[in-house]
């Protein structure tokens, strides 16, 4: 199961199976949230986070790191993050304003990657100073939202979740401004 070359094709290596496992677990988190089975959502989300932490490390250790695997990882993370934000909004767990801010991040990423092809003058527009930290904050916020499924009455968890959202919102706005600034050049 070794990846050959950088042909842009994803092969079923152990790291790529770890990455794809997140898509298998995604409906489990959604079902847990939608049916008020918080423990199910928390368990699946824990496995998702572990998979995300492990896939790149395993790829490097096994010599199976590739641009195709990296693209797969980013794509799966994008699908997972925004599918879960939509789920939490549809379940009434986040407000319309929160969802609008999160949706702004999604539109920025899609606009840059799909509409503009992701580059202008050889510069990758989707890579900004706050891109990775914003993605990490999105994951952290999702983990807190999922944890809230088993601890809905926890004031400290709600406070931390709201504080993380405020920091995330600022990061999203600044990241969007940076992307728009690059587009003007």
ZIKAHU-V928372 format. One record per backbone hydrogen bond with DSSP energy under -1.0 kcal/mol. NH is the residue of the N-H (numbers start at 0). CO is the residue of the C=O. E is the energy in kcal/mol with one decimal. If there is no record, write none. Layout:
[[NH & CO & E] [NH & CO & E]]
//
This chain:
[[12 & 10 & -2.0] [16 & 12 & -2.3] [17 & 13 & -2.3] [18 & 14 & -2.2] [19 & 15 & -2.7] [20 & 16 & -1.8] [21 & 18 & -1.3] [23 & 19 & -1.2] [24 & 20 & -2.1] [25 & 21 & -1.5] [28 & 24 & -1.9] [29 & 25 & -2.5] [30 & 26 & -2.8] [31 & 27 & -2.3] [32 & 28 & -2.4] [33 & 29 & -3.0] [34 & 30 & -2.1] [35 & 32 & -1.1] [36 & 31 & -2.5] [40 & 36 & -1.8] [41 & 37 & -2.8] [42 & 38 & -2.5] [43 & 39 & -2.3] [44 & 40 & -2.4] [45 & 41 & -2.4] [46 & 42 & -1.9] [47 & 43 & -2.0] [48 & 44 & -2.6] [49 & 45 & -2.4] [50 & 46 & -2.3] [51 & 47 & -2.4] [52 & 48 & -2.3] [53 & 49 & -1.8] [54 & 50 & -2.5] [57 & 53 & -2.9] [58 & 54 & -2.3] [59 & 55 & -2.3] [60 & 56 & -2.6] [61 & 57 & -2.6] [63 & 58 & -3.1] [69 & 65 & -2.1] [70 & 66 & -2.4] [71 & 67 & -2.5] [72 & 68 & -2.5] [73 & 69 & -2.4] [74 & 70 & -2.6] [75 & 71 & -2.8] [76 & 72 & -2.5] [77 & 73 & -2.3] [78 & 74 & -2.5] [79 & 75 & -2.9] [80 & 76 & -3.0] [81 & 77 & -2.2] [82 & 78 & -2.3] [83 & 79 & -2.2] [84 & 80 & -2.1] [85 & 81 & -2.2] [86 & 82 & -2.1] [87 & 83 & -2.8] [88 & 84 & -2.1] [89 & 85 & -3.0] [90 & 86 & -2.1] [91 & 88 & -1.6] [92 & 87 & -2.8] [98 & 94 & -2.6] [99 & 95 & -2.6] [100 & 96 & -2.1] [101 & 97 & -2.4] [102 & 98 & -2.9] [103 & 99 & -1.8] [104 & 100 & -1.4] [105 & 101 & -1.7] [106 & 102 & -3.0] [107 & 103 & -2.3] [108 & 104 & -2.3] [109 & 105 & -2.8] [110 & 106 & -2.9] [111 & 107 & -2.2] [112 & 108 & -2.7] [113 & 109 & -3.1] [114 & 109 & -1.0] [115 & 110 & -1.5] [117 & 111 & -2.4] [119 & 122 & -1.8] [122 & 119 & -1.7] [124 & 117 & -2.8] [133 & 129 & -2.6] [134 & 130 & -2.2] [135 & 131 & -2.6] [136 & 132 & -2.4] [137 & 133 & -2.3] [138 & 134 & -2.2] [139 & 135 & -2.5] [140 & 136 & -2.8] [141 & 137 & -2.4] [142 & 138 & -2.6] [143 & 139 & -2.3] [144 & 140 & -2.5] [145 & 141 & -2.9] [146 & 142 & -2.7] [147 & 143 & -1.9] [148 & 145 & -1.6] [149 & 146 & -1.6] [153 & 150 & -1.7] [157 & 153 & -2.1] [158 & 154 & -2.7] [159 & 155 & -2.6] [160 & 156 & -2.8] [161 & 157 & -2.5] [162 & 158 & -2.4] [163 & 159 & -2.8] [164 & 160 & -2.2] [165 & 161 & -2.1] [166 & 162 & -2.1] [167 & 163 & -2.8] [168 & 164 & -3.1] [169 & 165 & -2.1] [170 & 166 & -2.3] [171 & 167 & -2.8] [172 & 168 & -2.5] [173 & 169 & -2.7] [174 & 170 & -2.6] [175 & 171 & -2.6] [176 & 172 & -2.4] [177 & 173 & -2.3] [178 & 174 & -2.3] [179 & 175 & -2.7] [180 & 176 & -2.5] [181 & 177 & -2.1] [182 & 178 & -1.8] [183 & 179 & -1.4]]
//
